[in-house]
């Protein structure tokens, strides 16, 4: 495991979160929010790097994951709950404003933090998932239906369905199928097929991760299960309702967006990369810097760890100097 990281439980927003922490506690706080299906460990490279540069780095296991509490109902996984969890961490550390970085679902939490409490975010780094303005007429579940039942998000909606499909495989296999994915489409399984059965494992493990590192994740999910993480997807329509008051709001926090050019959903004229390079994204996030990493896939902070760490540090240092 990452050397000299301290793990501890912090009470926030009525639950206990497990938090990994490293660095000078007098240094600027950097909060790292992981995605699906991961834990704080997905930030291990950035934790070591940023803490060595004078930053106080904190990376929680998010609600529902690993060693943090996992409320049973999907209604406890809305962006209101998730942002409140994170604000509680800032309160615990006595920090008025922090730098925040989020990947995948962690990125969604970060975007909502910038909407709900921009006063608490000094600068924001989003990995893989851009901010997309809310469609006032289309619920997420209705949008995803257009992809058919094979879309992974659609298959995650019904309680118990994905859990049962995952359970047919050992946790190490499930982790490999997700973490080593190199697809650039929207990840849709053929009719009558569960997405976890459809995903393939490469013949060799890439050099950016080891079997032992994948096992770290597998051990955590073996104990915690997948219902908590899947509940994030089951709360998407609730999030859409919650976000109605912020309709047409812009993200005004200084922001850097980082993604690989081979991320999930990048294929085609309506792909994510076209969106992040376009005017709509820049209009919604006026104070924006976009970095696209060549030959980068979805789990970018692990696959391209040095480049991502340097991009984050450059952004933090720039904002620190402008104060």
C-alpha positions as a printed NumPy array, in Angstrom:
array([[  0.   ,   0.   ,   0.   ],
       [  0.976,   3.633,  -0.322],
       [  3.635,   4.278,   2.311],
       [  2.92 ,   6.378,   5.401],
       [ -0.713,   7.019,   4.5  ],
       [ -2.821,   7.346,   7.642],
       [ -6.321,   5.858,   7.481],
       [ -8.963,   6.942,   9.962],
       [-12.736,   7.165,  10.362],
       [-14.38 ,  10.593,  10.362],
       [-18.003,  11.253,  11.324],
       [-19.67 ,  13.461,   8.734],
       [-23.279,  14.094,   7.763],
       [-24.5  ,  11.345,  10.09 ],
       [-22.221,   8.57 ,   8.765],
       [-18.634,   7.411,   9.181],
       [-16.274,   7.782,   6.229],
       [-12.922,   6.045,   6.029],
       [-10.314,   8.591,   4.968],
       [ -6.733,   8.226,   3.737],
       [ -4.521,  11.162,   4.611],
       [ -0.933,  12.198,   3.948],
       [  1.158,  15.356,   4.007],
       [  1.782,  18.492,   6.022],
       [ -1.383,  19.334,   7.958],
       [ -0.457,  22.998,   7.728],
       [ -0.339,  22.776,   3.931],
       [ -3.245,  23.568,   1.599],
       [ -5.922,  20.859,   1.713],
       [ -6.481,  18.811,  -1.457],
       [ -9.525,  16.544,  -1.431],
       [ -9.512,  13.602,  -3.878],
       [-12.845,  11.928,  -4.728],
       [-12.794,   8.522,  -6.42 ],
       [-15.259,   6.927,  -8.841],
       [-16.855,   3.564,  -9.67 ],
       [-15.762,   0.898,  -8.87 ],
       [-12.85 ,   2.149,  -6.811],
       [-11.742,   3.352,  -3.359],
       [ -9.36 ,   6.03 ,  -2.062],
       [ -6.6  ,   3.713,  -3.359],
       [ -7.243,   4.877,  -6.944],
       [ -5.481,   8.129,  -5.966],
       [ -2.404,   6.414,  -4.467],
       [  0.02 ,   7.982,  -6.974],
       [ -1.387,  11.505,  -6.531],
       [ -1.461,  11.127,  -2.736],
       [  2.275,  10.416,  -2.667],
       [  3.146,  13.057,  -5.264],
       [  1.067,  15.971,  -3.982],
       [  1.936,  15.335,  -0.329],
       [  5.636,  15.464,  -1.294],
       [  5.006,  18.952,  -2.731],
       [  3.685,  20.433,   0.522],
       [ -0.03 ,  19.693,   0.159],
       [ -2.242,  18.092,   2.798],
       [ -3.956,  15.33 ,   0.821],
       [ -7.195,  13.686,   1.943],
       [ -8.923,  10.907,  -0.026],
       [-12.072,   9.29 ,   1.406],
       [-13.72 ,   6.019,   0.601],
       [-16.992,   7.572,  -0.53 ],
       [-20.339,   6.693,   1.043],
       [-21.186,   3.062,   0.228],
       [-17.608,   2.056,  -0.558],
       [-14.996,  -0.118,   1.14 ],
       [-14.497,   0.853,   4.798],
       [-17.038,   3.712,   4.863],
       [-20.654,   3.353,   5.973],
       [-23.073,   2.043,   3.363],
       [-26.713,   3.047,   3.936],
       [-29.033,   0.472,   2.306],
       [-31.434,   2.696,   0.343],
       [-30.574,   4.365,  -2.966],
       [-32.372,   7.446,  -1.647],
       [-29.366,   8.001,   0.646],
       [-27.017,   8.419,  -2.335],
       [-28.199,  11.665,  -3.898],
       [-25.798,  14.483,  -4.719],
       [-27.213,  16.344,  -1.697],
       [-25.997,  13.538,   0.578],
       [-22.686,  13.139,  -1.227],
       [-21.788,  16.837,  -1.247],
       [-22.807,  17.147,   2.415],
       [-20.457,  14.244,   3.245],
       [-17.578,  16.125,   1.646],
       [-18.444,  19.483,   3.207],
       [-18.416,  17.696,   6.553],
       [-14.863,  16.564,   5.881],
       [-13.782,  20.16 ,   5.209],
       [-15.485,  21.184,   8.466],
       [-13.68 ,  18.395,  10.32 ],
       [-10.329,  19.731,   9.114],
       [-11.316,  23.31 ,   9.867],
       [-10.8  ,  24.271,   6.228],
       [-12.854,  27.123,   4.79 ],
       [-11.782,  26.361,   1.211],
       [-10.052,  23.371,  -0.346],
       [ -8.781,  22.254,  -3.694],
       [-10.946,  19.394,  -4.961],
       [-10.283,  16.74 ,  -7.604],
       [-12.839,  14.156,  -8.658],
       [-12.851,  11.218, -11.057],
       [-15.951,   9.553, -12.545],
       [-18.661,   9.696,  -9.82 ],
       [-16.23 ,  11.705,  -7.732],
       [-16.207,  14.225, -10.592],
       [-20.006,  14.5  , -10.436],
       [-19.785,  15.164,  -6.698],
       [-17.152,  17.814,  -7.397],
       [-19.273,  19.548, -10.037],
       [-22.227,  19.613,  -7.637],
       [-19.98 ,  20.97 ,  -4.902],
       [-19.064,  23.821,  -7.242],
       [-22.785,  24.463,  -7.825],
       [-24.007,  24.114,  -4.229],
       [-21.039,  25.491,  -2.267],
       [-18.614,  27.348,  -4.535],
       [-17.448,  29.241,  -1.448],
       [-15.775,  26.027,  -0.198],
       [-13.88 ,  25.173,  -3.425],
       [-10.65 ,  27.048,  -4.18 ],
       [-10.16 ,  25.236,  -7.479],
       [-11.599,  22.121,  -9.077],
       [-10.05 ,  19.377, -11.207],
       [-12.466,  17.021, -12.964],
       [-11.205,  13.778, -14.452],
       [-13.125,  11.942, -17.203],
       [-16.621,  13.341, -16.551],
       [-17.385,  16.87 , -17.799],
       [-20.138,  19.115, -16.491],
       [-23.268,  18.743, -18.607],
       [-26.142,  21.209, -18.153],
       [-29.374,  19.673, -16.875],
       [-31.997,  18.901, -19.502],
       [-35.246,  20.27 , -18.013],
       [-37.418,  17.954, -20.118],
       [-35.557,  14.648, -19.979],
       [-34.905,  12.51 , -16.907],
       [-31.63 ,  10.569, -16.994],
       [-33.437,   7.224, -16.961],
       [-35.453,   8.222, -20.028],
       [-32.318,   9.356, -21.835],
       [-30.527,   6.083, -21.068],
       [-33.469,   4.051, -22.367],
       [-32.532,   5.271, -25.838],
       [-29.464,   3.001, -25.642],
       [-31.577,  -0.081, -24.853],
       [-31.363,  -2.481, -21.926],
       [-27.762,  -3.367, -22.667],
       [-26.328,  -0.039, -21.443],
       [-24.456,  -0.598, -18.19 ],
       [-26.258,   2.306, -16.463],
       [-29.646,   0.846, -17.377],
       [-28.636,  -2.567, -16.055],
       [-27.518,  -0.977, -12.781],
       [-30.985,   0.531, -12.102],
       [-32.936,  -2.456, -10.772],
       [-31.905,  -3.352,  -7.191],
       [-30.188,  -6.72 ,  -7.095],
       [-29.765,  -7.228, -10.843],
       [-26.144,  -6.168, -11.24 ],
       [-25.244,  -7.599,  -7.831],
       [-26.468, -11.025,  -8.946],
       [-24.62 , -10.765, -12.262],
       [-21.389,  -9.69 , -10.552],
       [-21.694, -12.55 ,  -8.027],
       [-21.223, -15.115, -10.806],
       [-17.607, -13.933, -11.014],
       [-14.968, -13.592,  -8.307],
       [-14.194, -10.032,  -7.236],
       [-10.756, -10.025,  -8.861],
       [-12.364, -10.832, -12.226],
       [-14.995,  -8.099, -11.763],
       [-12.271,  -5.565, -10.968],
       [-10.205,  -6.553, -13.999],
       [-13.228,  -6.298, -16.3  ],
       [-13.82 ,  -2.695, -15.207],
       [-10.365,  -1.311, -14.441],
       [ -8.685,  -2.71 , -17.559],
       [-11.442,  -1.65 , -19.963],
       [-10.193,   0.079, -23.106],
       [-13.526,   0.611, -24.874],
       [-14.347,   4.041, -26.241],
       [-18.07 ,   3.459, -26.881],
       [-20.91 ,   3.829, -24.344],
       [-20.49 ,   0.225, -23.088],
       [-23.652,  -1.523, -24.258],
       [-24.051,  -5.296, -24.011],
       [-25.841,  -7.314, -26.702],
       [-29.53 ,  -8.184, -26.066],
       [-30.043, -10.676, -23.251],
       [-26.488, -10.249, -21.944],
       [-25.357,  -8.786, -18.638],
       [-22.671,  -6.125, -19.003],
       [-20.269,  -7.868, -16.609],
       [-20.449, -11.028, -18.758],
       [-19.908,  -8.975, -21.913],
       [-16.8  ,  -7.131, -20.722],
       [-13.524,  -8.797, -21.611],
       [-10.253,  -9.083, -19.725],
       [ -7.096,  -8.353, -21.743],
       [ -4.683, -11.261, -22.196],
       [ -1.977,  -9.369, -20.297],
       [ -2.21 ,  -6.871, -17.464],
       [ -0.985,  -3.425, -18.634],
       [  2.161,  -2.038, -17.063],
       [  0.369,   0.795, -15.217],
       [ -1.17 ,  -1.578, -12.654],
       [ -0.182,  -4.862, -11.018],
       [ -2.134,  -7.964, -10.093],
       [ -1.47 ,  -7.104,  -6.442],
       [ -2.93 ,  -3.612,  -6.841],
       [ -6.072,  -4.983,  -8.481],
       [ -6.322,  -7.453,  -5.591],
       [ -6.394,  -4.515,  -3.135],
       [ -9.664,  -3.411,  -4.743],
       [-10.997,  -6.968,  -4.97 ],
       [-10.435,  -7.541,  -1.253],
       [-12.367,  -4.372,  -0.357],
       [-15.338,  -5.199,  -2.596],
       [-15.343,  -8.796,  -1.395],
       [-16.112,  -7.441,   2.08 ],
       [-18.312,  -4.446,   1.222],
       [-20.243,  -5.726,  -1.809],
       [-21.476,  -3.578,  -4.692],
       [-24.896,  -2.316,  -3.581],
       [-23.59 ,   0.975,  -2.149],
       [-21.689,   1.892,  -5.325],
       [-24.593,   0.82 ,  -7.558],
       [-26.969,   2.992,  -5.514],
       [-25.276,   6.065,  -7.025],
       [-26.728,   5.057, -10.404],
       [-30.118,   4.305,  -8.85 ],
       [-30.334,   7.862,  -7.488],
       [-29.757,   9.59 , -10.849],
       [-33.39 ,  10.578, -11.356],
       [-33.526,  11.934,  -7.791],
       [-30.432,  14.012,  -8.595],
       [-32.186,  15.409, -11.65 ],
       [-35.045,  16.593,  -9.414],
       [-32.673,  18.016,  -6.798],
       [-30.727,  19.98 ,  -9.421],
       [-33.801,  21.792, -10.797],
       [-33.109,  25.034,  -8.849],
       [-29.659,  25.211, -10.499],
       [-31.101,  24.981, -14.011],
       [-28.859,  26.997, -16.399],
       [-26.393,  27.806, -13.613],
       [-22.76 ,  28.142, -14.607],
       [-19.741,  26.691, -12.809],
       [-17.737,  29.747, -11.785],
       [-15.025,  28.01 ,  -9.748],
       [-11.626,  27.899, -11.536],
       [-11.623,  24.462, -13.185],
       [ -9.312,  22.102, -15.023],
       [-10.752,  19.164, -16.941],
       [ -8.511,  16.186, -17.706],
       [ -9.467,  13.153, -19.783],
       [ -7.918,  10.519, -21.995],
       [ -8.589,  10.602, -25.715],
       [ -9.698,   6.953, -25.5  ],
       [-12.123,   7.279, -22.585],
       [-15.531,   5.583, -22.462],
       [-18.094,   7.424, -24.591],
       [-15.548,   9.268, -26.745],
       [-16.515,   7.573, -29.991],
       [-18.473,   9.316, -32.704],
       [-19.635,  12.853, -33.521],
       [-21.611,  13.09 , -30.239],
       [-18.757,  11.734, -28.144],
       [-17.489,  13.292, -24.934],
       [-14.265,  14.61 , -26.474],
       [-16.18 ,  16.606, -29.074],
       [-18.288,  18.094, -26.28 ],
       [-15.346,  19.094, -24.058],
       [-13.597,  20.765, -26.989],
       [-16.779,  22.624, -27.961],
       [-18.373,  25.898, -26.976],
       [-21.226,  24.504, -24.835],
       [-18.811,  23.16 , -22.19 ],
       [-16.813,  26.399, -22.105],
       [-20.037,  28.39 , -21.844],
       [-21.221,  26.352, -18.848],
       [-17.762,  26.478, -17.192],
       [-16.288,  29.88 , -18.152],
       [-13.079,  29.615, -16.094],
       [-11.978,  26.371, -17.739],
       [ -8.783,  24.684, -18.871],
       [ -9.067,  21.418, -20.859],
       [ -6.32 ,  18.797, -21.113],
       [ -6.755,  15.706, -23.298],
       [ -4.128,  13.032, -22.663],
       [ -3.034,  10.986, -25.64 ],
       [ -3.687,   7.233, -25.437],
       [ -5.452,   7.67 , -22.086],
       [ -8.454,   5.574, -21.075],
       [-11.01 ,   5.921, -18.28 ],
       [ -8.947,   5.212, -15.161],
       [ -6.628,   7.994, -16.155],
       [ -5.093,   8.981, -12.79 ],
       [ -3.71 ,   5.452, -12.509],
       [ -2.883,   4.726, -16.149],
       [ -1.184,   8.085, -16.768],
       [ -0.338,   8.807, -13.15 ],
       [  2.738,  11.014, -13.643],
       [  1.108,  13.194, -16.276],
       [ -2.115,  13.591, -14.284],
       [ -0.185,  14.361, -11.096],
       [  1.85 ,  17.051, -12.886],
       [ -1.282,  18.583, -14.439],
       [ -2.939,  18.743, -11.021],
       [  0.159,  20.243,  -9.372],
       [  0.512,  22.869, -12.101],
       [ -3.097,  23.933, -11.587],
       [ -2.829,  24.017,  -7.768],
       [  0.389,  26.003,  -7.867],
       [ -1.071,  28.486, -10.35 ],
       [ -4.11 ,  29.135,  -8.151],
       [ -1.992,  29.308,  -4.985],
       [  0.198,  32.001,  -6.553],
       [ -2.796,  34.051,  -7.698],
       [ -4.142,  34.455,  -4.156]])
